[in-house]
Amino acid sequence: MSEGYPTAAQKEALRLICDHGPLEAERLGERLIAARRGSSNPGFAPAVARMAGTLAWRLHAQGFITETAPDTWKTTADGRQLIDCQGAAT
């Protein structure tokens, strides 16, 4: 995160939440893993899944997503505008 501007990974997570939201943190991790090329490193998938929680926390702190239930996220109007996404608003 730089000066409050979302990173490419944060925008990717935001796009997934917008397209599929409301989205649980666990599902966000699964979708992030699916969006990447596979790896022979056995720690790859668990690391990406852990990253989902950090990305969601940062997006929430920036006001781009809101928590609808414990560990379940949806995009805010600001988040949808940032990535020009008309996805799930509810």
N, C-alpha and C positions, 0 to 999 in steps of 0.2 A: 504494500500500500504506500503510495507516494503522495504526500500533500493532500490526502483525502480523495484522490482520483483512483478509481478501481483499476486493478491489474488485469491482464488478459485472462488469468485464471478466475478472477472474481467475475468478470463479464461472462465467461463461459458458464459458471455456476448460476449467475443471474438469468442467463438465457434458458438454461435447463429448468429453473424454477418457473420462469414465465411461461414456457411452452408446456410444462407438465403440472404446474402448481394447482393447489397447495401440495407441497412436496415435503415428505419427511426427510430428516437428515440422512438416515440410512439409505433411502432411495436415491437421494442426491449423490451419495458416494457411489452407489451402483451405476448410476448414469454417467458419472465422471469416468469411472473405470471403463465402461462400455465405449465411451467416446475416444479413448486412447488406444494406440496400438498396443498389442500384447507385449509382455516382457517375460524373459526367462528368469528374472530375479523374483524369488518367492516372496520378497517383501514389498514388491511393487503395488499390488492390489490393496493390501492393508494400509500402506502409506497414503495412497490416493483416497481411500475411504476415510482415514483420519483427517485428511486435508479438508474434506467436505465440511466438517464442523467448524474449522477455523475460517473458511471462506464465508460460511453462513453468518458467523459471529461478526465478521468485518462488514459484510453487506448490511447487516442489521444495524450496526453502529453508525453506518453512513446514511441510514434511512432509505435504503433501496429495497429491503424486504422487511416484512413484519411477521411475527410469530403468531400463528392462528391457534395452535395447541402446543403442548410441550414438544420441542424439536420438529415442528412442522411449520414450513415457511411458505409465504406467498409474496409476490412482488407488490411494491407500492407504485403509485402513479409516477413518482420520480424514477424508480427502477425501470419501469416499462419505457418511460421516455428516454432514459439513458441509452438503451439498446434498441429503441424503436420497435418494441414488441407489443402486439395487441393481445397477447395470450391471456391466460386465466387470471382474472382480477379478483375472483372470489375465493 
